């Protein structure tokens, strides 16, 4: 990697760290929950234009895409720009929208998940351009929307609508500066038991849907235990849990005429939408209660007003250790860190469910911050991680082109 000039990359990454800190704090200060990302997208656009991107555009869903270079190989470094909400403000020790900087750590909603990745990627592209580290490739930094609501929908739009056709995607979700090569998939399933209402003073006249659901709940708990038998050595086991239960009735003095549960199903290697639905449908309690089982849909308008519906099915994805994207990421990370990186996987889900899981685009992860702080009132990112991540993003494109041949 001598021609990639790692020492010069490291020097500029250090030089631009104050800019990354300023930029990250500016993004944190803008509330940007899913479908409300317009202002943070404007902030990112201004930064891309300020540091000299060759092209900046916003697509119909509201994703922002910035390019440097113009070669044939298309490399995308992706970070979602939406965040979850704050939750109970009393659980926060800092103002979640101030971007506090203390003892070398930046705090606030989105610091780890995952505006730090965007800050480092934009300035990584800046470093690459300033040093002229171009080959036959173009680098796009994509700030994508609606990920917290529906992971991968942004990339479904980008790929299906021909906005961009990358040869590789780097996900900048937090990895604690490790190289990640996949994660379990997930899906959202609803199970509904019908009943028949009657006055609560004579429940024997009706059919209580809650009682019909009770055996199904026990069946699902046992199913989760059985899923351990299909554990993958790298990804681990699939899982299923009930995240919500609700019922309906004409009044609180009446028997429930329906009961519905919401299932969070995590998918390991080899598990699919079809196999997971079939497992639920085959449960004794489901058959006995004549329950319906369905995969839920997502159809929320983006901040642009566009509705782009999809099923809430997010496929498992995995790159083997010898895949060119992984090898290139290890090479770039070694240069950025000064030592070989850890190689692992995310516990949660990312846009890789679309890029690699649905569409087979080689995908790998490297990001600042630790995922344990995602969605928590301790949301944070070390400043040093911004420096190292920017160096990685500047080095990765040439590493990938070199490894691929």
ABEGO torsion letter per residue (X at the ends): XAAAGAAAAAAAAAAAAAAAAAAAAAAAABBBBBGAAAAAAAAAAAAAAAAGBABBBBBAAGBBBBBBEABABBBBBBBBABBBBAEBAAABABBAAAGBBBGGBBBEBGAAOBAAAAAAAAAAAAAAAAAGABBBBBBBBBBBBGAAABBGAAAAAAAAAGABBBABBBBABBAGGBBBAEBBBBBBBBBBBBBBBBBAABAAABBBAAAAAAAAAAAAAAAAAAAAAABBAAAEBBBBBBABBBBBBABAABBBABBBBBBBBBBBBGBBAAAAAAAAAABAAAAAAGBBBBBBBBBBBBAAGBBBBBBBBBBBBBBBAABAAAAAAAAAAAAAAGBBBBBBBBABBBAAAAAAAAAGBBBBBBBBEBAAABGBAABBBBAAAAAAAAAAAAAAAAAAAAAAX
